[in-house]
Amino acid sequence: MTMNKCQGLPNPDLSNSTFRGSFILITFERTMKMNFFRFNLFSKQLKCWVSTIILGVIFSFASVKKIDAESRDTPQLITEAQILVEREAQFFNARQIADWAKIHSFQHPDFRKKVSVDEVRYFEGWVTHDYRERAKQNSHISGAAVPTLDFMKKHPNKFDPLGFPVARRYVFSGDPHLNVKTYSLEKISISKNGKYAKVSIMVVGKQRINPVIARGLIEFDAAYPLTDFWEKVDGNWVITLLSAPVSNSGAGILKYYLPNNNSTWKKMDFVELYPYDLNLS
């Protein structure tokens, strides 16, 4: 009997029936072990691939569903944004020409119930819905009393340092030397439910250096960002917050027209639309 170098088994003497049976049994056992190992390894790899494919299908389906939902909503949001473009233009023009009744009409219904056109004019556009309550709380600090509504009606104009009456103008900025002439639309951020929006514009005009400091007329082109906050109420877009006035220092306090919780605005999911999205550029 000789050795089989390939398998490490003795070459069988097939004439010996006993040895022939032992050889067949050993060969069968080794073959089954090898097949079991290969099958077990294949099963693990198969499970891994199947799991990966299933997860991929699940995530793909979820992504497609989300994209499809957003795709369905986007045309409606674009339509609302186009309406806002027109509303913003009307609101800006009203502020430019100091059309106080028009400015007042753009405000939230709850604001209009508490603040009249005369009050908006008297404060040159910068008045909150609860200014009288605030004034009472702070009266011990400033000592100043808020004029009555009758006084505001009787004095629609303000007076310059020499005592001459001057028509009130909407104050875009706390800087009296900034003359706003026009604006450009930067973007519209509209909530996914189509109820809230932030219209970001860039006001453009002339900035003049205080003549007392410059000792002459020195002015230059200027542009500052301004954001108007809108809310859709009863099918109409109205101003819901009073924006911070434009400032060359970038500072400003956001004053609330309505007691909206600012954290609600921060938690909203907005879709940002630019002029090219609205076919404006």
Summary of the structure (lengths in Angstrom):
residues: 281
radius of gyration: 38.2
end to end distance: 94.3
largest distance: 135.6
contacts: 685
relative contact order: 0.11
helix: 46%
strand: 23%
